[in-house]
Amino acid sequence: LLLEAAKFRIRSKRIRDIVQHINDTLFTGRRVLAVHIRRESTDLGCDDARRYIVCPDIKNRGVSTQQILKAILAAAKSSDADLVYLAHAGNGPPELVNERHFLVNALKQDSFLDDVFSLSQMNELSSFLWDSNFHNQQNDENLAPFDISLIEQEICSTAHAFLPSARSTWSATVTFDREANSKRVFRPMDASIPSANPNNIER
């Protein structure tokens, strides 16, 4: 039923217009691997039997930043992506406060990618829309925090390929959207950790 409902899910015109502007301005027709990283500061997503990105106990039950980086690179190569878009709202334990910036910079150093983008913070997205004249072309309505989540979901739903996080309803929503439209979705990156088999991470 959720998959059937996803066939009819359409985000608002304003959200779709913003994402189209991002596509035209940043992505410019290139193949995008969209990645969603779900971090949490509580142990509700932890499991003693498996490692999950949502688990803040990185050493014993979570997933390290380096493991995430390897999973992203493996998916980017497998999907023949030109660039990566990273949806990462932050959260997580204090020691991971700079994880998003580290991943963006580390991915940019990989020669096979054209570029890496992340607009997960309101100030970043707002600045981009102003600097690229979107507001002058459309409207000057301010963004709300929930708008960013919807915008990034639309980016992830329409990208060339998608790499989700396990135990995330956000990632699950995007996965349903993509599967309903026969778009490429990888298994959650947690699924390949710690065994980490890059050749067996696609759904």
N, C-alpha and C positions, 0 to 999 in steps of 0.2 A: 504493500500500500504506500509506503514512504517513497519507493522508487517511482510508482505511478504518479504520486502527487508532485514529485520533482519535475516531471515532464511539463507541468503547467505553472511552475514557479517563475515569476518574472519580477525582478526588483524594479523599484520606481524609475521613472524616466530620468530623474535627476541623477540617481546613482549610475545608471547606464551611460548617461552623457559624460559624467566625470571619468568613468572607466574608458570610454571611447577616446576621450581627450588624452588620457594617459597612454593608451595604445598608440595613438597617432603621434604623440610627442616623444615618448620614451622608448617604446618598443619598436615602432616603425616597421611593422610587418615581420619582425624576426621571431624565431621559435622560442617561446618563453617556458621555462620550467618554474612553476609557482610552488613554493614550499611554505607549509604552515608548521610553526613550532609552538607547541602548547606547553608552557612552563607553569608550575604552580608552587606556592610556598607552603602548602599543607600536604600531609601524607595520605590524603584520601585516595589518591590515584596509585598508591604504591602496592606492590605485590611481591611477596617473598619468592615466588616461583619465576618471575620474569622481570626484565628491566623495562621501565617506561619513562619516556621523556617528561611526563607530568610529575614524576616522583622527584622531590627535592633531595632525596638521599642519594646523591650522585655516585658516591663510592660503592655502595652496597646494592642499591635497587634501582638507581636511575641511569641516565645516559649522559655521557660527557659531551662537551662541546666538540672535541676532536672526533668523536664517533659520529656526531651529527654532520660534521663537515665531510667526512668520508662518505656518508650515505648520500648527501646532496651531490657530491661530485660523481658518484657512481650513477645516480639517476640522470644527471645532466648528460653524461656521456651516453648512457643507454638510450635516451630520448633524442639525442642529437640536438640538444638545446643550444641556442645562440647566447642566451642570457638567463639569469636567474632573478626571480622576484621573491623576496623573503618577507613573509607575513609573520611578524614576531612582536607581540604586544608587550613584551618584557615579563613582568611578574617573576616567579621563581625565587630561589634563595638569594641572599645578598651577594654571594660570591659570583653570581651570574648576571649582575646588573649591566655589564658591558658586553654580554654575549652577542647580541645582535650586531653591534659595531665590529666585533672581532670577526664574526662570520662573513660580513659584507667585505671587509678588507682582505680576509684570507681567500675568499672566492675570487676577488678581483685580481689576485696574483696568479690565478691559474690561466695559462695562456690560451686555452681552447675556448674560453668564454669571452664574448664581446664586452659584456658589462654585467653589473649586479645592481639591483635597485631595492630599496625598502623605504616605504612611506608610512610606517606603522604608528608614528607619533603625530598628534594633531598639528603641532607647529611645522613639521616637515611637509605634511600634505597641504596645509594651508599656504605655506610659502611657495610650494611648487605651483599651486593653482594660480596664485597671484603673479608669480614671476613669468609664467607661461601664458598669461593673459586670458585664462579661462573665465575669470569673473567679468572681465570686460566684454567677453563674447556672449556670456550667458546671463549671470546674475551675481550679486555680491552677497548672497545669503550665507551666513556663517555656518560652519560645520559643527555638528554635535558629536560627542564621543562615539555614539552608536553608529553614526554615518561612516566612520572609518572602518568599523567592522564590516558593514555591508559593502563598502567599496572594495575592501580586500577580498571578501567572499566572491564578489563578481569578477575580480581579476583572476582569482584562483579557479573559478568555474569556467572561465572562457579561455584560459591559457592553453598552450600547446600540450603540456603535461602537468600533472599535479602530484606532489609528494606530501602526504598527510602525516599527522601525529595520531597515534592510537589514543583511545580513551578521551577523545575530544568530540563533543557534539558539533562544534564549529567545522572541524575537518569532515565529520560524517555528513553534514549538510552539503558541503561542496562535493564530496564523493558521490552522493545521490544525484546532485545536479549533473555531474559529468557522466555518470553511468546512464542516466536517462537520455543523454544526448550522444552516447557512444564515443565519449572522449577519453583519452588515455589517463589512467589512474594507477599509480604505484601502490603496492602494499605499504602500510604505515612504516616509517623508517625504523621504528622500534622493533619491527618483526625480524630484522636482519642483525640485531644486536643481542648478545655479543658474537654470535656465529658469523655475522656480517658477510653474507655471500652476495656480492654485487650482481651476480648473474641470475639471482633468484629473488628479486625484490618487486617484481611487477605483479599486479593482480591478474 
